[in-house]
Amino acid sequence: MSDAKDKIVISLGGSLVVPDGGPNTKFLSEFNRFIRKKLAENKNRQFFIVVGGGKVARNYRDAGKEVVGKELTPDDLDWLGIHATRLNAHLLRTIFRDIAHPNIIKDYGVIRKAAEPVVIGAGWKPGWSTDYDAVLLCKDYGADTVINLSNIQQVYDKDPKKFSDAKPINKISWKEFKKLVGSKWGPGLNAPFDPIASAKASKLGIKAVILRGDNLKNLDNYFKNKKFVGTIIN
């Protein structure tokens, strides 16, 4: 394996890929160009991109609950979300097909030797989100940071949708972050970083960087070690 700095792990929020039930081709086109540009700048880079389920996952979970009701277990709901992540992952792998590993990572109990510049991952098991899978990739491939791209630009001290006085946080420890998000996972949980993934990252000493995914100029600043808007958790 090459140095950890060459392995870049991204947890890509499904809300960016499928925000309203249909793929966001504008974002996907821009993201495609961005990743290829970053690879052209440094031939030793390798991107591991784990994609979430987005609105597809929520639509299927909501449909299951509406039809069946309380008989659906959290595992049932999680599996619907996992399959949505796999559909989104296939879309990403198709976009990067000329430079991507041919197989999507769906089993994180196996470490694959992937030499291609781009490796796409999806959901694995019930009980956590794709953030957790991204943390496992950091562990397996020697990366010390997971870049979390979603539709929020920072972590706040409280929900900014509910509280107008919510304050953005530039840097926070895992201990303090876990106080904000709690310790339990539920299907469709909306948190800046999955609580189960947070516990694992904290244990492994892995850093998370929370950034708004559709602000690629800001993401570029992060890559260039320039000032950026986001939250560092470590």
C-alpha positions in Angstrom: 0.0 0.0 0.0 1.1 3.6 -0.7 1.2 6.2 2.0 -2.1 7.1 3.8 -2.1 10.6 2.3 -2.7 9.0 -1.1 -5.9 7.2 0.0 -8.8 9.6 0.1 -12.1 8.3 1.6 -15.3 10.2 0.9 -18.7 9.5 2.4 -20.9 11.0 -0.3 -24.4 11.9 0.9 -27.2 10.4 -1.1 -29.0 13.7 -0.8 -26.5 15.1 -3.2 -26.8 12.3 -5.7 -30.6 11.9 -5.5 -32.1 14.9 -3.8 -35.7 14.7 -5.0 -36.2 11.1 -6.2 -34.3 11.6 -9.5 -30.5 11.8 -10.0 -29.0 15.3 -9.8 -27.1 15.2 -13.1 -25.7 18.7 -12.6 -24.0 17.8 -9.4 -22.9 14.4 -10.8 -21.3 16.1 -13.8 -19.5 18.6 -11.6 -18.4 15.9 -9.2 -17.1 13.8 -12.0 -15.0 16.6 -13.3 -13.7 17.5 -9.9 -12.5 14.0 -9.0 -10.8 13.6 -12.4 -9.1 17.0 -11.9 -7.8 15.9 -8.5 -6.5 12.7 -10.0 -4.7 14.6 -12.8 -3.0 16.8 -10.2 -1.6 13.8 -8.3 -1.3 10.4 -10.1 -0.7 8.7 -6.7 -4.2 9.5 -5.4 -6.8 6.9 -5.0 -10.4 7.8 -4.2 -12.7 5.6 -2.2 -16.3 6.9 -2.5 -19.0 5.4 -0.4 -22.5 6.7 -1.5 -25.7 7.0 0.6 -29.2 6.3 -0.4 -30.7 9.8 -0.6 -34.4 10.4 -1.4 -34.6 7.0 -3.0 -34.0 5.3 0.4 -36.4 7.6 2.2 -39.2 7.0 -0.4 -38.9 3.2 -0.2 -38.7 3.2 3.6 -41.8 5.5 3.7 -43.7 3.3 1.3 -42.9 0.2 3.3 -44.1 1.9 6.5 -47.2 3.2 4.9 -48.3 -0.2 3.5 -47.2 -2.5 6.3 -46.9 -0.2 9.3 -45.4 -1.4 12.6 -44.7 -4.9 11.3 -41.7 -3.6 9.5 -38.6 -4.0 11.7 -35.6 -1.5 11.7 -33.7 -4.2 9.8 -36.3 -4.2 7.1 -36.1 -0.5 6.8 -32.3 -0.5 6.8 -32.2 -3.1 4.0 -34.4 -0.9 1.8 -32.0 1.9 2.4 -29.0 -0.3 1.7 -30.3 -1.4 -1.6 -30.9 2.3 -2.5 -27.2 3.0 -1.7 -26.3 0.1 -4.1 -28.4 1.6 -6.9 -26.7 5.0 -6.4 -23.3 3.3 -6.2 -23.9 1.6 -9.6 -24.7 5.0 -11.0 -21.4 6.4 -9.7 -19.4 3.4 -10.9 -20.9 3.8 -14.3 -19.9 7.5 -14.4 -16.3 6.6 -13.5 -16.3 3.3 -15.3 -13.1 4.0 -17.3 -11.1 4.6 -14.1 -13.1 2.7 -11.4 -12.7 -0.7 -9.9 -15.2 -3.0 -11.7 -16.8 -4.2 -8.4 -18.7 -2.1 -5.9 -17.7 -2.7 -2.3 -20.7 -4.2 -0.5 -19.0 -6.4 2.0 -16.6 -4.6 4.3 -15.5 -7.8 6.0 -13.2 -8.4 3.0 -10.3 -6.2 2.1 -10.0 -6.0 -1.7 -6.8 -5.1 -3.5 -8.0 -2.3 -5.7 -5.4 -0.6 -7.9 -7.8 1.6 -9.9 -7.9 5.4 -9.1 -11.6 5.2 -8.1 -13.3 2.6 -5.9 -17.0 2.9 -5.2 -18.7 1.5 -2.1 -22.3 1.1 -1.0 -24.2 0.0 2.1 -23.3 -3.3 3.9 -25.4 -4.3 6.9 -28.3 -3.0 8.9 -27.5 -1.0 12.1 -25.5 2.0 10.7 -25.2 4.3 7.7 -22.6 4.4 4.9 -20.6 6.8 7.1 -19.6 3.7 9.2 -18.6 1.9 6.0 -16.4 4.8 5.1 -14.7 4.6 8.5 -14.0 0.9 7.9 -12.4 1.8 4.6 -10.1 4.2 6.4 -9.1 1.5 8.7 -8.6 -1.1 6.0 -6.6 1.1 3.5 -4.6 3.2 6.0 -6.4 6.6 5.6 -6.7 8.8 8.6 -9.5 11.0 7.4 -13.0 10.6 6.1 -14.4 13.5 4.1 -18.2 13.7 4.6 -20.0 15.5 1.8 -23.7 16.3 2.4 -26.2 19.1 2.0 -25.0 20.9 5.1 -21.9 23.0 5.3 -21.0 22.6 9.0 -22.0 21.0 12.2 -24.1 23.3 14.5 -24.5 23.4 18.3 -28.2 22.7 17.7 -30.5 22.1 14.8 -30.4 25.3 12.6 -33.7 24.3 11.0 -35.4 24.6 14.4 -33.3 27.3 16.2 -32.4 30.6 14.6 -29.6 31.1 17.1 -27.8 27.9 16.2 -24.1 28.5 15.9 -21.7 26.8 13.5 -18.8 24.8 14.8 -15.4 24.8 13.1 -13.7 22.2 15.2 -15.0 19.7 17.8 -13.8 16.6 19.6 -15.5 13.2 19.1 -16.5 13.3 22.7 -18.3 16.6 22.4 -19.8 15.6 19.0 -21.2 12.4 20.4 -23.0 14.5 23.0 -24.8 16.4 20.1 -25.8 13.3 18.0 -26.3 10.7 20.7 -25.3 7.1 20.5 -28.2 5.3 18.8 -28.8 4.6 15.1 -32.2 4.4 13.5 -33.1 4.0 9.8 -33.2 7.4 8.1 -31.5 9.1 11.0 -30.6 12.7 9.9 -27.3 13.5 11.6 -24.1 15.2 10.3 -22.2 12.0 11.0 -23.7 8.6 12.0 -23.4 8.0 15.8 -22.2 4.4 15.2 -19.6 5.7 12.7 -18.6 8.4 15.2 -17.9 5.8 17.9 -15.8 3.7 15.5 -13.9 6.7 14.2 -13.2 8.0 17.7 -11.9 4.5 18.7 -9.7 4.3 15.7 -8.4 7.9 15.8 -9.9 8.8 12.5 -10.7 12.4 11.7 -13.9 13.5 9.9 -14.3 16.6 7.9 -17.9 17.8 7.3 -18.3 19.8 4.1 -21.2 20.9 1.9 -20.8 18.6 -1.1 -22.1 20.8 -3.9 -19.7 23.7 -3.0 -16.8 22.2 -5.0 -14.7 25.4 -4.8 -14.8 25.1 -1.0 -13.9 21.4 -1.3 -11.0 22.4 -3.6 -9.8 24.8 -0.9 -9.7 21.9 1.6 -7.6 19.9 -0.8 -5.2 22.8 -1.3 -4.9 23.4 2.5 -6.5 26.8 2.1 -9.2 28.3 4.3 -12.5 26.4 3.9 -15.9 26.4 5.5 -16.6 23.1 7.3 -16.3 21.2 10.6 -13.3 19.1 11.7 -14.1 16.3 14.2 -11.2 14.5 15.8 
